[in-house]
């Protein structure tokens, strides 16, 4: 197997991927150092449009638990914010 390095995406690239793939925006998870308060990691979950609401909520719940446990184990951090919006984000110009 050929190992491929992950390249950082810009917000603009990420937005284009979400639009092209017809993905639904889900929650953002922020992970903060318990001592300094500085953010160490953040993850934004998006899901496929064909999932039922029940499947989407269960998937998001399980991903949140797994990601949180991994980040906590590796970095010793805690989740400080989990958000989930069902309405479209506001566009500001």
Secondary structure, 3 states (H helix, E strand, C coil): CCCCCCCCCCHHHHHHHHHHCCEEEEEEEEEEECCCCCEEEEEEEEEECCCCHHHHHHHHHHHHHHHHHHHHHHHCEEEEEEECCCCCCCCCC
